[in-house]
Amino acid sequence: MSIIAAAAAAASQAPDDGTRDRIRLDSIAIRDFRNLERVDLELPPEGAVVVGDNGHGKSNLLEAIYYLQILRSIRDTRDQDLTRFDTAGFHIAAHAHTPEARDLSVGFDRNTKRKKVLRDGTEIRRLSDALGALPSVMFSPRDLELVSGSPTERRRYLDLVLALTDRKYLQALQKYRANLARRNAALRNAARRGSADNEQQVAVWEPAMAEHGSVLIEARAKWVRESAPEFSNLVQRMGEKGDARIRYVSPFADSEARHDVLLAAFEEKRALDLRRGMTHVGPHRDDVELTLGGRDLRLFGSAGQQRSAAIALRLLEAATLRDHAGAEPMLLLDDPFAELDIRRAGKILVMLEERGLGQTILVVPREADIPPGLMRLDRLQIRDGAVSAWLRKGISKGTAN
């Protein structure tokens, strides 16, 4: 039996008696989001496959669903640029189980640039209180940048995983970023004005940065340390040779007096920062090192090895969300197997089935691209931003307008 066939067999034998808690999206209504003018979907508990040519809105559909989780574009697009051309704004509304029943909605007004979030009909005044409303994880070929890209990609990954599952971390992250922005502004202002009070204008922000920065470093180091054994196990199970390791790289990670050491580092680097107009030390400069067989995957890993490591990171993210929510998060799969060889794809499908799939939304360009392990899912079709039921008899029972 081939690996892919094994995945299909595992899928057919996986229990689905309704007793496993899963985050579930029952219905979603999307208006004027990217090229999605009007989409109304009712989704089965197991999920669905959306089939459509590239450029017709498959990724936009997943992005709209994921917007309910992070309240911004996963592609770092501004909200005004998410709004369909020549319209006043966009709106996304959903009925979901998270795992309790919830009505969720978010709207953006292009003219006022104001975002409004409702939960069960009540407006959430602080957007940070609405983060994580629909626990979900998105897999896509773009995830390769988590391994091959700059340290910014890996810091963003850590910040998102921890901010969605740790309120203390989210608050510290917001405060650290705010004080970092003020210190950098003071550095630039000092460079322009050449004031004798330069150092004091900069130093005033450093105690708060040390306080909140030490929270970030401690939480990041703890998550990476606790995740390291499972990261190694996941990469090995995907068939990669060698010991896979993940390590948080920070000059402050191992210090017990983290706050004091960080505060001293700000002071030590202040003269350099004044000359160059930016803050050169702190958690905003840290990285996550990923290695296989002792070699840096970013520099020396093959494309296949890098993709295995990136998928392992997403699986760790899913496990963290599951532990926090007490239920399996949704899986949003943006054709993630397109650039994987059949061996790796098959092993990943088996692993997903063994851990227990949450509701899964898979988008692919062709029906032939659906992995055997997900063939049981109902099908939908997307064309020019419009989603319709799959017309082949006996395939789909879902509805879409």
DRENMAR-263790 format. One record per residue (C-alpha): residue number from 0; residue in three letters; y, x, z. Coordinates in pm, 1 decimal, padded with zeros to 6 digits. Example, Ala and Ser with C-alpha at 12.3 -4.5 7.8 and 13.67 -1.06 7.14 Angstrom:
// residues 2
<filum 0; "ALA"; <-00450.0; 01230.0; 00780.0>>
<filum 1; "SER"; <-00106.0; 01367.0; 00714.0>>
This chain:
// residues 401
<filum 0; "MET"; <00000.0; 00000.0; 00000.0>>
<filum 1; "SER"; <00345.3; 00138.5; -00094.7>>
<filum 2; "ILE"; <00625.0; 00171.8; 00156.3>>
<filum 3; "ILE"; <00817.6; -00113.0; -00007.2>>
<filum 4; "ALA"; <00509.0; -00333.3; 00001.4>>
<filum 5; "ALA"; <00466.3; -00247.7; 00367.7>>
<filum 6; "ALA"; <00819.1; -00364.5; 00429.3>>
<filum 7; "ALA"; <00744.9; -00693.4; 00259.5>>
<filum 8; "ALA"; <00428.5; -00736.1; 00466.9>>
<filum 9; "ALA"; <00621.2; -00665.2; 00786.1>>
<filum 10; "ALA"; <00877.0; -00926.3; 00686.8>>
<filum 11; "SER"; <00615.3; -01193.9; 00623.5>>
<filum 12; "GLN"; <00450.4; -01127.1; 00960.3>>
<filum 13; "ALA"; <00770.2; -01101.4; 01167.4>>
<filum 14; "PRO"; <00788.8; -01381.5; 01422.4>>
<filum 15; "ASP"; <01077.1; -01624.1; 01379.7>>
<filum 16; "ASP"; <01012.5; -01894.8; 01633.3>>
<filum 17; "GLY"; <01379.5; -01937.7; 01723.3>>
<filum 18; "THR"; <01338.1; -01784.2; 02067.5>>
<filum 19; "ARG"; <01515.9; -01458.6; 01981.6>>
<filum 20; "ASP"; <01890.2; -01477.2; 02044.2>>
<filum 21; "ARG"; <02085.4; -01401.6; 01729.9>>
<filum 22; "ILE"; <02449.0; -01419.2; 01635.7>>
<filum 23; "ARG"; <02462.5; -01687.7; 01371.6>>
<filum 24; "LEU"; <02725.8; -01795.5; 01122.9>>
<filum 25; "ASP"; <02660.1; -02160.2; 01039.1>>
<filum 26; "SER"; <02953.0; -02218.7; 00805.8>>
<filum 27; "ILE"; <03263.0; -02043.8; 00679.1>>
<filum 28; "ALA"; <03567.5; -02159.9; 00483.9>>
<filum 29; "ILE"; <03778.9; -01897.7; 00306.3>>
<filum 30; "ARG"; <04115.4; -01963.0; 00140.8>>
<filum 31; "ASP"; <04313.1; -01717.2; -00072.9>>
<filum 32; "PHE"; <04150.0; -01400.3; 00060.7>>
<filum 33; "ARG"; <04153.6; -01133.8; -00211.7>>
<filum 34; "ASN"; <04006.1; -01308.8; -00519.2>>
<filum 35; "LEU"; <03838.4; -01583.5; -00312.1>>
<filum 36; "GLU"; <04058.0; -01886.2; -00378.3>>
<filum 37; "ARG"; <03838.0; -02148.3; -00214.5>>
<filum 38; "VAL"; <03494.5; -02076.5; -00070.9>>
<filum 39; "ASP"; <03300.6; -02312.1; 00156.9>>
<filum 40; "LEU"; <02955.7; -02197.4; 00266.4>>
<filum 41; "GLU"; <02683.5; -02335.1; 00488.5>>
<filum 42; "LEU"; <02437.4; -02061.2; 00576.8>>
<filum 43; "PRO"; <02073.7; -02083.2; 00691.4>>
<filum 44; "PRO"; <01990.1; -01919.1; 01025.7>>
<filum 45; "GLU"; <01806.9; -01631.8; 00853.1>>
<filum 46; "GLY"; <02099.3; -01562.7; 00616.9>>
<filum 47; "ALA"; <02129.1; -01543.1; 00239.9>>
<filum 48; "VAL"; <02149.7; -01314.5; -00061.0>>
<filum 49; "VAL"; <02461.8; -01334.7; -00277.9>>
<filum 50; "VAL"; <02403.5; -01220.8; -00636.6>>
<filum 51; "GLY"; <02686.0; -01135.7; -00874.9>>
<filum 52; "ASP"; <02821.2; -00873.2; -01110.2>>
<filum 53; "ASN"; <03051.2; -00605.1; -00976.5>>
<filum 54; "GLY"; <03415.4; -00709.3; -00952.1>>
<filum 55; "HIS"; <03344.9; -01078.9; -00891.5>>
<filum 56; "GLY"; <03402.0; -01080.2; -00514.5>>
<filum 57; "LYS"; <03073.7; -00992.3; -00340.3>>
<filum 58; "SER"; <03227.1; -00725.9; -00116.5>>
<filum 59; "ASN"; <03531.8; -00947.1; -00059.9>>
<filum 60; "LEU"; <03305.1; -01217.6; 00081.2>>
<filum 61; "LEU"; <03150.0; -00974.4; 00330.8>>
<filum 62; "GLU"; <03493.9; -00839.8; 00417.4>>
<filum 63; "ALA"; <03616.6; -01192.3; 00493.3>>
<filum 64; "ILE"; <03321.7; -01250.4; 00729.3>>
<filum 65; "TYR"; <03374.3; -00913.2; 00896.8>>
<filum 66; "TYR"; <03745.8; -00986.9; 00934.6>>
<filum 67; "LEU"; <03649.6; -01231.4; 01210.5>>
<filum 68; "GLN"; <03505.6; -00932.9; 01399.8>>
<filum 69; "ILE"; <03782.0; -00672.9; 01368.7>>
<filum 70; "LEU"; <04084.1; -00882.0; 01254.2>>
<filum 71; "ARG"; <04173.1; -00634.4; 00982.9>>
<filum 72; "SER"; <04037.9; -00505.0; 00656.0>>
<filum 73; "ILE"; <03736.2; -00277.3; 00684.7>>
<filum 74; "ARG"; <03886.5; -00098.4; 00383.5>>
<filum 75; "ASP"; <04218.7; -00035.6; 00565.0>>
<filum 76; "THR"; <04407.8; -00267.5; 00330.4>>
<filum 77; "ARG"; <04727.3; -00428.5; 00462.0>>
<filum 78; "ASP"; <04702.3; -00800.3; 00538.4>>
<filum 79; "GLN"; <04968.2; -00884.6; 00279.5>>
<filum 80; "ASP"; <04755.2; -00708.2; 00017.9>>
<filum 81; "LEU"; <04448.5; -00909.9; 00119.9>>
<filum 82; "THR"; <04632.7; -01228.0; 00025.3>>
<filum 83; "ARG"; <04548.2; -01364.1; -00318.5>>
<filum 84; "PHE"; <04818.7; -01303.5; -00573.6>>
<filum 85; "ASP"; <05110.5; -01547.7; -00568.4>>
<filum 86; "THR"; <04997.4; -01734.8; -00254.0>>
<filum 87; "ALA"; <05163.3; -01766.2; 00088.2>>
<filum 88; "GLY"; <04879.4; -01625.8; 00296.4>>
<filum 89; "PHE"; <04507.3; -01642.5; 00364.2>>
<filum 90; "HIS"; <04290.9; -01837.0; 00607.7>>
<filum 91; "ILE"; <03932.8; -01790.8; 00730.0>>
<filum 92; "ALA"; <03758.9; -02048.0; 00950.2>>
<filum 93; "ALA"; <03400.7; -02047.8; 01076.8>>
<filum 94; "HIS"; <03157.1; -02225.6; 01301.7>>
<filum 95; "ALA"; <02925.7; -01975.0; 01465.8>>
<filum 96; "HIS"; <02694.0; -01909.8; 01758.5>>
<filum 97; "THR"; <02797.9; -01590.4; 01937.8>>
<filum 98; "PRO"; <02547.2; -01677.2; 02097.8>>
<filum 99; "GLU"; <02731.3; -01984.3; 02234.3>>
<filum 100; "ALA"; <02874.2; -02229.0; 01979.0>>
<filum 101; "ARG"; <03225.3; -02132.1; 01868.5>>
<filum 102; "ASP"; <03487.4; -02243.5; 01619.0>>
<filum 103; "LEU"; <03680.6; -01940.4; 01499.3>>
<filum 104; "SER"; <03975.4; -01914.4; 01264.9>>
<filum 105; "VAL"; <04235.1; -01660.7; 01160.4>>
<filum 106; "GLY"; <04532.2; -01709.9; 00933.6>>
<filum 107; "PHE"; <04794.6; -01477.0; 00793.6>>
<filum 108; "ASP"; <05139.3; -01575.2; 00667.0>>
<filum 109; "ARG"; <05266.6; -01334.5; 00404.7>>
<filum 110; "ASN"; <05633.4; -01429.9; 00452.3>>
<filum 111; "THR"; <05648.0; -01382.8; 00829.2>>
<filum 112; "LYS"; <05366.8; -01123.3; 00835.3>>
<filum 113; "ARG"; <05232.7; -01312.2; 01136.3>>
<filum 114; "LYS"; <04864.3; -01347.2; 01216.7>>
<filum 115; "LYS"; <04732.3; -01644.1; 01413.1>>
<filum 116; "VAL"; <04386.5; -01653.7; 01571.6>>
<filum 117; "LEU"; <04221.5; -01963.0; 01718.0>>
<filum 118; "ARG"; <03904.8; -01989.3; 01924.7>>
<filum 119; "ASP"; <03774.4; -02342.0; 01981.6>>
<filum 120; "GLY"; <04115.0; -02474.6; 01883.2>>
<filum 121; "THR"; <04310.7; -02260.3; 02130.4>>
<filum 122; "GLU"; <04543.7; -01989.1; 02004.9>>
<filum 123; "ILE"; <04463.3; -01637.8; 02125.1>>
<filum 124; "ARG"; <04803.4; -01486.0; 02201.4>>
<filum 125; "ARG"; <04691.1; -01123.4; 02216.0>>
<filum 126; "LEU"; <04494.5; -01015.0; 01912.6>>
<filum 127; "SER"; <04303.6; -00762.0; 02122.7>>
<filum 128; "ASP"; <04151.3; -01054.0; 02316.4>>
<filum 129; "ALA"; <04002.4; -01187.2; 01991.8>>
<filum 130; "LEU"; <03837.5; -00864.9; 01877.9>>
<filum 131; "GLY"; <03459.6; -00885.3; 01850.4>>
<filum 132; "ALA"; <03453.2; -01265.0; 01815.6>>
<filum 133; "LEU"; <03169.3; -01249.8; 01559.1>>
<filum 134; "PRO"; <02945.2; -00952.0; 01645.1>>
<filum 135; "SER"; <02834.6; -00802.9; 01315.6>>
<filum 136; "VAL"; <02762.1; -00470.4; 01148.1>>
<filum 137; "MET"; <02838.8; -00388.8; 00786.7>>
<filum 138; "PHE"; <02626.7; -00143.5; 00586.7>>
<filum 139; "SER"; <02755.7; -00015.8; 00252.9>>
<filum 140; "PRO"; <02731.0; 00286.7; 00022.2>>
<filum 141; "ARG"; <03078.2; 00382.5; 00148.7>>
<filum 142; "ASP"; <02915.9; 00467.0; 00485.2>>
<filum 143; "LEU"; <02832.8; 00806.4; 00338.4>>
<filum 144; "GLU"; <03187.5; 00905.4; 00440.4>>
<filum 145; "LEU"; <03082.9; 00875.8; 00805.6>>
<filum 146; "VAL"; <02884.1; 01195.3; 00749.2>>
<filum 147; "SER"; <03044.7; 01368.0; 00452.7>>
<filum 148; "GLY"; <03405.0; 01271.4; 00522.8>>
<filum 149; "SER"; <03675.7; 01407.9; 00749.7>>
<filum 150; "PRO"; <03669.0; 01391.6; 01132.3>>
<filum 151; "THR"; <03900.5; 01089.3; 01104.4>>
<filum 152; "GLU"; <03609.1; 00881.6; 00970.4>>
<filum 153; "ARG"; <03384.9; 00967.2; 01263.3>>
<filum 154; "ARG"; <03660.4; 00911.9; 01523.1>>
<filum 155; "ARG"; <03733.7; 00573.3; 01366.9>>
<filum 156; "TYR"; <03363.5; 00487.0; 01390.4>>
<filum 157; "LEU"; <03348.0; 00581.0; 01759.6>>
<filum 158; "ASP"; <03671.0; 00398.8; 01838.9>>
<filum 159; "LEU"; <03551.3; 00080.0; 01669.3>>
<filum 160; "VAL"; <03208.1; 00074.3; 01834.1>>
<filum 161; "LEU"; <03352.2; 00137.8; 02180.3>>
<filum 162; "ALA"; <03661.8; -00081.7; 02147.1>>
<filum 163; "LEU"; <03442.6; -00379.7; 02048.7>>
<filum 164; "THR"; <03214.4; -00338.0; 02348.8>>
<filum 165; "ASP"; <03432.0; -00190.1; 02625.7>>
<filum 166; "ARG"; <03758.6; -00357.5; 02725.3>>
<filum 167; "LYS"; <03865.5; -00055.8; 02931.7>>
<filum 168; "TYR"; <03819.4; 00167.6; 02628.8>>
<filum 169; "LEU"; <04019.1; -00067.3; 02403.9>>
<filum 170; "GLN"; <04311.0; -00071.4; 02647.5>>
<filum 171; "ALA"; <04305.4; 00306.3; 02687.3>>
<filum 172; "LEU"; <04292.2; 00350.8; 02308.9>>
<filum 173; "GLN"; <04593.5; 00125.0; 02256.0>>
<filum 174; "LYS"; <04795.7; 00301.6; 02525.8>>
<filum 175; "TYR"; <04698.3; 00651.1; 02413.1>>
<filum 176; "ARG"; <04795.4; 00576.2; 02053.5>>
<filum 177; "ALA"; <05127.4; 00426.0; 02160.5>>
<filum 178; "ASN"; <05218.7; 00727.6; 02374.1>>
<filum 179; "LEU"; <05098.5; 00969.8; 02106.0>>
<filum 180; "ALA"; <05327.9; 00799.1; 01854.2>>
<filum 181; "ARG"; <05621.3; 00829.4; 02097.4>>
<filum 182; "ARG"; <05550.5; 01196.6; 02166.7>>
<filum 183; "ASN"; <05527.9; 01272.3; 01794.4>>
<filum 184; "ALA"; <05855.1; 01085.6; 01736.8>>
<filum 185; "ALA"; <06016.8; 01292.9; 02013.8>>
<filum 186; "LEU"; <05883.2; 01610.0; 01849.4>>
<filum 187; "ARG"; <06033.9; 01515.6; 01514.6>>
<filum 188; "ASN"; <06361.0; 01411.0; 01675.1>>
<filum 189; "ALA"; <06381.0; 01738.2; 01868.7>>
<filum 190; "ALA"; <06324.6; 01937.3; 01548.7>>
<filum 191; "ARG"; <06615.3; 01756.6; 01380.6>>
<filum 192; "ARG"; <06863.0; 01769.7; 01668.0>>
<filum 193; "GLY"; <06778.4; 02105.4; 01823.6>>
<filum 194; "SER"; <06863.9; 01969.1; 02169.3>>
<filum 195; "ALA"; <06833.9; 02180.0; 02483.2>>
<filum 196; "ASP"; <06641.2; 01892.1; 02638.2>>
<filum 197; "ASN"; <06369.4; 01912.6; 02372.9>>
<filum 198; "GLU"; <06080.9; 01990.3; 02604.6>>
<filum 199; "GLN"; <06164.5; 01719.5; 02856.2>>
<filum 200; "GLN"; <06192.2; 01454.9; 02584.0>>
<filum 201; "VAL"; <05841.4; 01549.0; 02472.1>>
<filum 202; "ALA"; <05684.8; 01615.3; 02812.9>>
<filum 203; "VAL"; <05771.8; 01271.2; 02949.2>>
<filum 204; "TRP"; <05487.5; 01115.2; 02744.9>>
<filum 205; "GLU"; <05219.8; 01363.6; 02843.0>>
<filum 206; "PRO"; <05103.0; 01223.4; 03182.8>>
<filum 207; "ALA"; <05019.2; 00885.9; 03023.5>>
<filum 208; "MET"; <04845.3; 01058.8; 02732.0>>
<filum 209; "ALA"; <04636.0; 01263.9; 02974.9>>
<filum 210; "GLU"; <04548.8; 00952.4; 03177.4>>
<filum 211; "HIS"; <04437.8; 00740.2; 02884.6>>
<filum 212; "GLY"; <04304.7; 01027.0; 02674.9>>
<filum 213; "SER"; <04065.1; 01129.5; 02949.3>>
<filum 214; "VAL"; <03921.8; 00774.2; 02947.7>>
<filum 215; "LEU"; <03859.0; 00800.1; 02572.4>>
<filum 216; "ILE"; <03693.1; 01141.0; 02595.1>>
<filum 217; "GLU"; <03467.8; 01038.4; 02882.7>>
<filum 218; "ALA"; <03351.9; 00717.6; 02710.6>>
<filum 219; "ARG"; <03294.8; 00888.4; 02374.5>>
<filum 220; "ALA"; <03099.4; 01176.2; 02527.7>>
<filum 221; "LYS"; <02885.3; 00934.7; 02730.9>>
<filum 222; "TRP"; <02803.1; 00712.3; 02431.2>>
<filum 223; "VAL"; <02712.7; 01009.4; 02210.7>>
<filum 224; "ARG"; <02502.6; 01170.0; 02484.4>>
<filum 225; "GLU"; <02310.0; 00848.3; 02551.3>>
<filum 226; "SER"; <02266.6; 00776.3; 02178.8>>
<filum 227; "ALA"; <02147.0; 01124.8; 02085.3>>
<filum 228; "PRO"; <01769.8; 01070.5; 02141.4>>
<filum 229; "GLU"; <01767.8; 00749.7; 01937.1>>
<filum 230; "PHE"; <01973.9; 00910.1; 01659.4>>
<filum 231; "SER"; <01714.6; 01185.8; 01632.4>>
<filum 232; "ASN"; <01431.5; 00931.4; 01633.6>>
<filum 233; "LEU"; <01589.5; 00712.9; 01365.1>>
<filum 234; "VAL"; <01659.2; 00998.6; 01125.8>>
<filum 235; "GLN"; <01307.3; 01134.1; 01175.8>>
<filum 236; "ARG"; <01153.5; 00792.6; 01107.0>>
<filum 237; "MET"; <01343.7; 00778.0; 00779.2>>
<filum 238; "GLY"; <01137.7; 01078.2; 00676.0>>
<filum 239; "GLU"; <01392.8; 01357.3; 00714.7>>
<filum 240; "LYS"; <01249.8; 01696.9; 00808.7>>
<filum 241; "GLY"; <01394.0; 01884.4; 01104.5>>
<filum 242; "ASP"; <01554.8; 01795.9; 01435.2>>
<filum 243; "ALA"; <01852.4; 01560.8; 01389.0>>
<filum 244; "ARG"; <02126.0; 01587.8; 01649.5>>
<filum 245; "ILE"; <02457.9; 01425.1; 01726.1>>
<filum 246; "ARG"; <02718.4; 01593.2; 01947.1>>
<filum 247; "TYR"; <03070.0; 01502.1; 02053.4>>
<filum 248; "VAL"; <03297.3; 01797.9; 01983.1>>
<filum 249; "SER"; <03590.6; 01820.1; 02222.8>>
<filum 250; "PRO"; <03727.4; 02109.3; 02429.7>>
<filum 251; "PHE"; <03753.4; 01864.2; 02720.5>>
<filum 252; "ALA"; <03415.7; 01688.5; 02701.6>>
<filum 253; "ASP"; <03242.1; 01901.1; 02964.6>>
<filum 254; "SER"; <03529.0; 01931.8; 03210.8>>
<filum 255; "GLU"; <03504.0; 01738.0; 03536.9>>
<filum 256; "ALA"; <03880.1; 01767.9; 03590.3>>
<filum 257; "ARG"; <03938.9; 01622.5; 03244.3>>
<filum 258; "HIS"; <04277.3; 01467.4; 03319.7>>
<filum 259; "ASP"; <04425.5; 01786.9; 03462.2>>
<filum 260; "VAL"; <04284.6; 02007.5; 03187.0>>
<filum 261; "LEU"; <04416.4; 01774.5; 02918.4>>
<filum 262; "LEU"; <04761.0; 01762.6; 03081.0>>
<filum 263; "ALA"; <04768.0; 02142.2; 03095.8>>
<filum 264; "ALA"; <04669.3; 02162.1; 02728.0>>
<filum 265; "PHE"; <04962.8; 01941.1; 02627.0>>
<filum 266; "GLU"; <05194.7; 02173.4; 02814.5>>
<filum 267; "GLU"; <05037.0; 02485.8; 02667.1>>
<filum 268; "LYS"; <05068.8; 02357.9; 02309.1>>
<filum 269; "ARG"; <05417.0; 02209.5; 02352.8>>
<filum 270; "ALA"; <05603.9; 02504.2; 02197.3>>
<filum 271; "LEU"; <05372.8; 02499.2; 01892.0>>
<filum 272; "ASP"; <05407.6; 02122.3; 01865.6>>
<filum 273; "LEU"; <05788.5; 02150.4; 01875.5>>
<filum 274; "ARG"; <05784.2; 02398.5; 01589.5>>
<filum 275; "ARG"; <05549.8; 02189.4; 01374.0>>
<filum 276; "GLY"; <05653.6; 01836.7; 01473.7>>
<filum 277; "MET"; <05310.2; 01702.8; 01570.3>>
<filum 278; "THR"; <05062.3; 01696.6; 01859.8>>
<filum 279; "HIS"; <04785.0; 01950.4; 01803.3>>
<filum 280; "VAL"; <04553.7; 01875.9; 02096.9>>
<filum 281; "GLY"; <04391.1; 01563.9; 02240.9>>
<filum 282; "PRO"; <04115.0; 01312.7; 02161.9>>
<filum 283; "HIS"; <04286.9; 01225.6; 01832.5>>
<filum 284; "ARG"; <04175.8; 01572.2; 01712.7>>
<filum 285; "ASP"; <03810.5; 01557.1; 01826.9>>
<filum 286; "ASP"; <03503.1; 01518.6; 01605.9>>
<filum 287; "VAL"; <03136.9; 01418.1; 01605.2>>
<filum 288; "GLU"; <02897.1; 01684.9; 01480.9>>
<filum 289; "LEU"; <02582.7; 01573.1; 01297.1>>
<filum 290; "THR"; <02315.1; 01831.2; 01225.8>>
<filum 291; "LEU"; <01966.7; 01839.7; 01076.6>>
<filum 292; "GLY"; <01749.1; 02141.2; 01143.4>>
<filum 293; "GLY"; <02049.5; 02315.6; 01295.9>>
<filum 294; "ARG"; <02261.2; 02279.0; 00980.0>>
<filum 295; "ASP"; <02581.6; 02077.1; 00961.0>>
<filum 296; "LEU"; <02502.1; 01766.0; 00757.1>>
<filum 297; "ARG"; <02861.4; 01737.1; 00638.0>>
<filum 298; "LEU"; <02849.1; 02078.4; 00474.3>>
<filum 299; "PHE"; <02483.1; 02137.3; 00394.7>>
<filum 300; "GLY"; <02310.1; 01798.4; 00389.3>>
<filum 301; "SER"; <02181.3; 01646.8; 00067.0>>
<filum 302; "ALA"; <02313.8; 01305.6; -00036.2>>
<filum 303; "GLY"; <01987.5; 01146.7; 00081.8>>
<filum 304; "GLN"; <02000.9; 01319.9; 00419.8>>
<filum 305; "GLN"; <02363.3; 01219.4; 00465.9>>
<filum 306; "ARG"; <02281.8; 00856.9; 00385.6>>
<filum 307; "SER"; <01994.5; 00857.6; 00634.2>>
<filum 308; "ALA"; <02230.3; 00984.6; 00905.9>>
<filum 309; "ALA"; <02494.6; 00725.8; 00813.9>>
<filum 310; "ILE"; <02242.7; 00440.4; 00834.0>>
<filum 311; "ALA"; <02123.6; 00575.8; 01170.5>>
<filum 312; "LEU"; <02484.1; 00553.0; 01293.5>>
<filum 313; "ARG"; <02505.1; 00190.7; 01180.0>>
<filum 314; "LEU"; <02176.8; 00111.9; 01356.4>>
<filum 315; "LEU"; <02316.1; 00266.9; 01675.3>>
<filum 316; "GLU"; <02623.7; 00049.2; 01631.3>>
<filum 317; "ALA"; <02403.6; -00259.5; 01598.0>>
<filum 318; "ALA"; <02213.5; -00167.6; 01914.9>>
<filum 319; "THR"; <02539.3; -00121.7; 02108.0>>
<filum 320; "LEU"; <02670.0; -00459.7; 01993.8>>
<filum 321; "ARG"; <02336.2; -00623.2; 02078.0>>
<filum 322; "ASP"; <02342.1; -00483.3; 02432.0>>
<filum 323; "HIS"; <02699.5; -00603.8; 02478.8>>
<filum 324; "ALA"; <02658.0; -00952.2; 02328.7>>
<filum 325; "GLY"; <02304.4; -01015.8; 02452.8>>
<filum 326; "ALA"; <02200.2; -01116.8; 02100.9>>
<filum 327; "GLU"; <02122.4; -00957.8; 01764.3>>
<filum 328; "PRO"; <02446.0; -00906.4; 01566.1>>
<filum 329; "MET"; <02479.8; -01025.0; 01209.2>>
<filum 330; "LEU"; <02388.4; -00774.1; 00940.1>>
<filum 331; "LEU"; <02626.1; -00761.7; 00643.8>>
<filum 332; "LEU"; <02459.3; -00555.4; 00372.2>>
<filum 333; "ASP"; <02684.4; -00451.5; 00083.2>>
<filum 334; "ASP"; <02410.1; -00334.8; -00155.9>>
<filum 335; "PRO"; <02324.0; -00055.7; 00090.5>>
<filum 336; "PHE"; <02000.5; 00047.0; -00082.6>>
<filum 337; "ALA"; <02162.3; 00099.6; -00424.4>>
<filum 338; "GLU"; <02185.0; 00477.0; -00392.9>>
<filum 339; "LEU"; <01875.0; 00531.8; -00179.0>>
<filum 340; "ASP"; <01542.4; 00644.1; -00318.6>>
<filum 341; "ILE"; <01248.8; 00405.6; -00280.1>>
<filum 342; "ARG"; <01095.3; 00607.8; 00005.8>>
<filum 343; "ARG"; <01404.5; 00596.9; 00227.5>>
<filum 344; "ALA"; <01481.0; 00234.4; 00141.8>>
<filum 345; "GLY"; <01129.4; 00125.3; 00234.4>>
<filum 346; "LYS"; <01132.8; 00306.8; 00568.5>>
<filum 347; "ILE"; <01471.2; 00158.4; 00658.7>>
<filum 348; "LEU"; <01350.9; -00193.8; 00581.2>>
<filum 349; "VAL"; <01046.7; -00146.7; 00802.0>>
<filum 350; "MET"; <01270.0; -00022.0; 01085.0>>
<filum 351; "LEU"; <01505.5; -00316.7; 01049.1>>
<filum 352; "GLU"; <01217.2; -00561.2; 01065.1>>
<filum 353; "GLU"; <01061.8; -00393.5; 01366.9>>
<filum 354; "ARG"; <01382.8; -00409.7; 01570.9>>
<filum 355; "GLY"; <01428.5; -00775.8; 01482.5>>
<filum 356; "LEU"; <01669.4; -00879.4; 01210.8>>
<filum 357; "GLY"; <01977.8; -01075.1; 01296.3>>
<filum 358; "GLN"; <02116.3; -01321.8; 01046.4>>
<filum 359; "THR"; <02148.2; -01116.5; 00727.2>>
<filum 360; "ILE"; <02395.0; -01153.7; 00441.8>>
<filum 361; "LEU"; <02299.7; -00925.6; 00152.5>>
<filum 362; "VAL"; <02509.7; -00888.1; -00163.6>>
<filum 363; "VAL"; <02361.8; -00732.0; -00478.9>>
<filum 364; "PRO"; <02458.5; -00727.2; -00848.3>>
<filum 365; "ARG"; <02118.7; -00843.8; -00977.3>>
<filum 366; "GLU"; <01823.2; -01039.2; -00844.6>>
<filum 367; "ALA"; <01604.1; -00738.8; -00919.9>>
<filum 368; "ASP"; <01804.3; -00540.0; -00662.1>>
<filum 369; "ILE"; <01683.6; -00755.4; -00371.6>>
<filum 370; "PRO"; <01441.3; -00547.0; -00159.3>>
<filum 371; "PRO"; <01097.7; -00710.2; -00111.1>>
<filum 372; "GLY"; <01155.5; -00729.0; 00264.2>>
<filum 373; "LEU"; <01451.8; -00963.1; 00208.4>>
<filum 374; "MET"; <01311.1; -01172.9; -00077.4>>
<filum 375; "ARG"; <01254.8; -01465.1; 00158.8>>
<filum 376; "LEU"; <01629.4; -01521.8; 00201.9>>
<filum 377; "ASP"; <01799.5; -01809.1; 00020.5>>
<filum 378; "ARG"; <02010.2; -01711.4; -00280.7>>
<filum 379; "LEU"; <02368.7; -01781.5; -00376.1>>
<filum 380; "GLN"; <02558.7; -01674.9; -00684.9>>
<filum 381; "ILE"; <02918.7; -01550.0; -00710.1>>
<filum 382; "ARG"; <03131.4; -01542.0; -01022.9>>
<filum 383; "ASP"; <03509.1; -01493.2; -01045.9>>
<filum 384; "GLY"; <03537.9; -01546.4; -00671.0>>
<filum 385; "ALA"; <03351.4; -01879.1; -00672.6>>
<filum 386; "VAL"; <03020.3; -01911.6; -00486.4>>
<filum 387; "SER"; <02755.1; -02157.7; -00599.2>>
<filum 388; "ALA"; <02396.8; -02240.3; -00511.0>>
<filum 389; "TRP"; <02122.8; -02051.4; -00693.1>>
<filum 390; "LEU"; <02002.3; -02279.4; -00969.5>>
<filum 391; "ARG"; <01641.6; -02165.3; -00995.6>>
<filum 392; "LYS"; <01414.6; -02439.0; -00866.8>>
<filum 393; "GLY"; <01274.9; -02383.2; -00518.9>>
<filum 394; "ILE"; <01485.0; -02076.2; -00444.0>>
<filum 395; "SER"; <01785.4; -02206.9; -00254.5>>
<filum 396; "LYS"; <01851.0; -02498.0; -00024.3>>
<filum 397; "GLY"; <02195.7; -02375.7; 00083.0>>
<filum 398; "THR"; <02520.9; -02538.3; -00025.6>>
<filum 399; "ALA"; <02838.8; -02384.2; -00153.7>>
<filum 400; "ASN"; <03158.0; -02503.7; -00313.6>>
